[in-house]
Amino acid sequence: MASRFFAMTDSESESSDPEEEIMKEPTGISAAVLALSDEEEDTKRVVRSAKEKRYEELENLIKNVRNFKKNKDMSNLLSSFEDLTRAYQKALPVVQKEENGKTPRFYVRCLVELDDFISQMWEDKAGRKNMSKNNAKGLTTIRQKFRKYAKDYESDMSTFRENPDAPDSDGERDGADDQDSGADDDEGPIGPSAFRKDPSVSKDSLPGFEKGSDSEDDEDDSIDWDSGSDETSSSSDEGGDYTSLRHKFLKKTSDIPEEEGKKPRKRERPNRQIKTIGEESEEEGKWETVKRGSAMPMEKPKMFGKDDEINVVTVHKKLNEIMAARGKKGTDRKEQIELLHELMNISVENNLGPPIQVKIQFNIITSIYDYNPSVSDPMKVDFWEKVLVKIEELLEMLISNTDITIGETVSEENESLEKAPIRVRGCVLTIVERMDEEFIKLLKACDAHSNEYIIRLRDEIKVCELIDKLLAYEENAGVPSDICRIYLRKIEHLYYKYDPSAVKQVKGEHAGPTSLDEVDRLCKYIYVRDNTDRLRTRAVLCHIYHMSLHDKWYTARDLMLMAHLQDTIQHSDLPTQILYNRTMVQLGLCAFRHGNIKDAHNALLDIQSGGRAKELLAQGPLPQRQHERTTEQEKQEKQRKIPFHQHINLEMLECVYLVSAMLIEIPYMAAHEFDARRRMISKSFHHQLKNSERQSLVGPPESMREHVVAASKAMRNGNWKMCRNLLLNEKMNAKVWDLFHEADAVRTMLGRKIQEESLRTYLFTYSHVYDSISLLKLAEMFELPYGTVHAIISKMIINEELMASLDEPTSSMVMHRTEPSSLQSLSLQLADKLTNLVENNERILDQKPFFTRNMQGGGYRDRQRMGGWDNRRNRDNRRDRD
């Protein structure tokens, strides 16, 4: 095969020497071979061995595996791993032939890296919980398949781990020299050099190649030249002129390694080094590091020249120039903050006065807020600490200079920084509210069980101090609407905190000011002065929450009933609805502590009935079994979540609800045992009972729910002591009852309620057995005072729950035999069901059209009419016989 270099181009003929302009055609080579077409010149024929093909396929698959590992895409990683194992199985004959039966080291390296990656992902339990459904499934599947597949390569992998930095083989090079975009810089070698480019072979080292050669096509073709062609060897013998030209472009076999000299290889093009603008030569100059995320960095303006006059006008003009770049794409936010600080220092050094300093300080704070590009993400800790200092300095300047008026109502045209009255455009209240929101974001971003959360929570003291300083500034000359907003911010930092002195005040043991008085004063101001429904609604809810937390049950209940929030809360925003749910839960817990079991059950029913208490209280999302959440839904749920220190214990909440349902439901079930129309008070409580009844073998209770179910069964059987022991044992005390502020009072109340409801259950169940029963005997059985027993029985008789009467001289209760027996009750139930069945059938038949009844032989009315005729005919026959 003749080389295309024998056909000289026009540019080559013009640049060549006169002696070489006219070249004789060598004998033995036809003109058709020399005059190659353009299509033949452009096409290249590359012949690769089976080893190159198989190894290149493995290399590409290993690159895919590493890319998916880097992205943590477990589903695609699983498919790529399966493709890699299949490709290696195909390449196994070639591998055994080339590697003498050994596993290639680059393949073992990939298996070891994959093993370490899977182990790391599997041990990260928190990361697995946050995975999507597809990734979690892919991780489990690839872990099982890899462990099964890696058993055949355990010896190779252990050998590799002993010396992982060793080169893959004699013919392979380090993967760090590979400039392929698909490979990572820190990855090891992934293939042999049989199909790789050797960077050691440079352009200058090739024979016949000079530095002045600038044709890249010639470079490629000279390396792809096949020196073993028969045609070229014969032609070179006959044409001496072409012999020197051909040798100029041919490789020397002595310069190429033996194993590489047999096959032509395309040399890798060296990387081009891009110099910066300031470099003059390769030896002089340095590399310039480009900042990430700033495509067009803002040019730093010069502050002032030597001869410029520095006054309020020029500084204000310079401030507007700096802030004009705010929000633009190429603005360097950090540099903007530095410029503002520099401008602040200039104004302080030249004594330009507090108004311009307040203006600059306000813009510094807004620039720090703008440094965080994402609104949903929290600020960095160092910027958070800086903004606290800047806000404090701003408030101190405003408090010390009362003649400065700052607000959103001041327009840019009316702004005056020199002449009185001094007016500055800006809203300090908005800055403080943004600071409070950023504080909540920082708490949400921290792990609730780490020291970082405690450290960030200490900043609440500083936040409350800044709110108090803002309140001191606004109370002098502020607008009532702004004062209401500040009051609400202060209430939201106060309403969920327990104050022991406030409880003593409720009991009459403390006379000093407490948090109850403070919250009451702030809320009443909002009730009177606020013009928006949202602030008033949130203030009412916080007020009820705080009173319920401190056992002011009746006051909190009356305020909730007077506010009528149950009718309008569904039209409020989501944060207000979450606050309403938290308030109802706290109101129910307060009712339970006071022994008002029915009120506690009614308050907790809506929250606990659907099994979504965690989501309704914004204490974390519930796991979705049917479908996965989208990224936007997860983002919204995280934004709605409240900080951990404001959470309500969900296990305590569920226990209080189940115990309340037990104390109501068990006596009701005993009173309506044979009533077919018995209603269900608590579905979740019945669900727990049914789950317990379905179990073939019931062991001793372990969880909180099992304790409540076992106590319910004991109460239904009349064993009140076992019921009390199951609910008030040490395990339940540690889990639930010790979480109350006054745990002993709660346990005493609960024990008394169990005794009273057990007495009612006993009378409902066994009243038909007795003709009369002594109240003293009942008081002795249930260890209750005689007055309590007398009151309970009297109330049951008045409510017609018991058909009996009290005999005061004998202190006994006489039963009236008006209740049906068990057999009679079952018969009545059967009769009611049959009656309902007949009525339903008649109703269905009456709904059919007239022609349908006639076609089907008549309906109920037809049969009734025919029955009437038969009765009339029988009556006439009897009269004739008489």
SULTATA-V959140 format. One record per backbone hydrogen bond with DSSP energy under -0.5 kcal/mol. CO is the residue of the C=O (numbers start at 1). NH is the residue of the N-H. Records with the same first field share a line. If there is no record, write none. Layout:
BEGIN
CO->NH + NH
END
This chain:
BEGIN
3->6
4->7
6->8
9->13
10->14
11->15
12->16
17->20
18->21 + 22
21->23
26->29
28->30
30->34
31->35
34->36
37->41
38->42
39->43
44->46
45->47
46->48
49->53
50->54
51->55
52->56
53->57
54->58
55->59
56->60
57->61
58->62
59->63
60->64
61->65
62->66
63->67
64->68
65->69
66->70
67->71
68->72 + 73
72->74
73->77
74->78
75->79
76->80
77->81
78->82
79->83
80->84
81->85
82->86
83->87
84->88
85->89
86->90
87->91
89->92
90->93
91->95
92->96
93->97
94->98
95->99
96->101
99->102
104->108
105->109
106->110
107->111
108->112
109->113
110->114
111->115
112->116
113->117
114->118
115->119
116->120
117->121
118->122
119->123
120->124
123->125
124->128
125->129
126->130
128->131
132->136
133->137
134->138
135->139
136->140
137->141
138->142
139->143
140->144
141->145
142->146
143->147
144->148
145->149
146->150
148->151
149->152
150->153
151->154
153->157
154->158
155->159
156->160
157->161
158->162
159->163
161->164
163->166
169->172
171->193
174->177
175->178
180->183
184->187
192->195
193->196
197->199
198->201
200->202
202->206
203->206
206->209
208->210
210->213
214->216
215->219
216->220
217->221
218->222
219->223
220->224
225->227
226->229
229->233
230->234
231->235
232->236
233->237
234->238
235->239
238->240
239->243
240->244
241->245
242->246
243->247
244->248
245->249
246->249 + 250
251->253
252->255 + 256
253->256
257->260 + 261
258->262
260->263
265->267
271->273
272->274
273->275
276->279
284->281
287->289
288->290
291->294
299->301
309->311
311->315
312->316
313->317
314->318
315->319
316->320
317->321
318->322
319->323
320->324
321->325
322->325
323->326
325->328
328->331
330->298
331->333
332->336
333->337
334->338
335->339
336->340
337->341
338->342
339->343
340->344
341->345
342->346
343->347
344->348
345->349
346->350
347->352
348->351
353->357
354->358
355->359
356->360
357->361
358->362
359->363
360->364
361->365
362->366
363->367
364->368
365->369
366->370
367->371
369->372
371->373
380->384
381->385
382->386
383->387
384->388
385->389
386->390
387->391
388->392
389->393
390->394
391->395
392->396
393->397
394->398
395->399
396->400
397->401
400->402
401->404
403->422
404->406
405->424
407->410 + 426
409->411
411->415
416->423
422->405
423->416
424->407
427->431
428->432
429->433
430->434
431->435
432->436
433->437
434->438
435->439
436->440
437->441
438->442
439->443
440->444
441->445
442->446
447->450 + 453
450->454
451->455
452->456
453->457
454->458
456->459
457->460
458->461 + 462
459->463
460->464
461->465
462->466
463->467
464->468
465->469
466->470
467->471
468->472
469->473
470->474
471->475
473->477
474->478
479->483
480->484
481->485
482->486
483->487
484->488
485->489
486->490
487->491
488->492
489->493
490->493
491->494 + 495
494->497
498->500
499->502 + 503
500->504
501->505
502->506
503->507
504->509 + 510
505->508
514->518
515->519
516->520
517->521
518->522
519->523
520->524
521->525
522->526
523->527
524->528
525->529
526->530
532->536
533->537
534->538
535->539
536->540
537->541
538->542
539->543
540->544
541->545
542->546
543->547
544->548
545->549
546->550
547->552
548->551
551->553
552->556
553->557
554->558
555->559
556->560
557->561
558->562
559->563
560->564 + 565
564->567 + 568
565->569
568->571
569->572
573->577
574->578
575->579
576->580
577->581
578->582
579->583
580->584
581->585
582->586
583->587
584->588
585->589
586->590
587->591
588->592
589->593
590->594
591->596
592->595
595->597
596->600
597->601
598->602
599->603
600->604
601->605
602->606
604->608
605->609
607->612
608->611
612->616
613->617
614->619
615->618
618->642
623->625
630->634
631->635
632->636
633->637
634->638
635->639
636->640
637->641
643->646
644->647
649->653
650->654
651->655
652->656
653->657
654->658
655->659
656->660
657->661
658->662
659->663
660->664
661->665
662->666
664->668
665->669
666->670
667->671
668->672
670->673
672->675
674->676
675->678
679->681
682->686
683->687
684->688
685->689
686->690
687->691
688->692
689->693
690->694
691->695
697->699
703->707
704->708
705->709
706->710
707->711
708->712
709->713
710->714
711->715
712->716
713->717
714->719
715->718
718->720
719->723
720->724
721->725
722->726
723->727
724->728
729->733
730->734
731->735
732->736 + 737
733->738
736->739
737->740
740->743
741->743
742->746
743->747
744->748
745->749
746->750
747->751
748->752
749->753
750->754
751->755
752->756
753->757
754->758
755->759
756->760
757->761
758->762
759->763
760->764
761->765
762->766
763->767
766->769 + 770
771->815
773->813
774->778
775->779
776->780
777->781
778->782
779->783 + 784
785->789
786->790
787->791
788->792
789->793
790->794
791->795
792->796
793->797
794->798
795->799
796->801 + 802
797->800
802->804
803->816
805->814
806->808
807->811 + 812
808->811
811->775 + 776
812->807
813->773 + 815
814->805
816->818 + 819
821->825
822->826
823->827
824->828
825->829
826->830
827->831
828->832
829->833
830->834
831->835
832->836
833->837
834->838
835->839
836->840
837->841
838->842
839->843
840->844
841->845
842->846
843->847
844->847
845->848
849->853
850->854
851->855
852->856
853->858
854->857
859->863
860->864
861->865
862->866
863->867
864->868
865->869
866->870
867->871
868->872
869->873
870->874
871->875
872->876
873->877
874->878
875->879
876->880
877->881
878->882
END
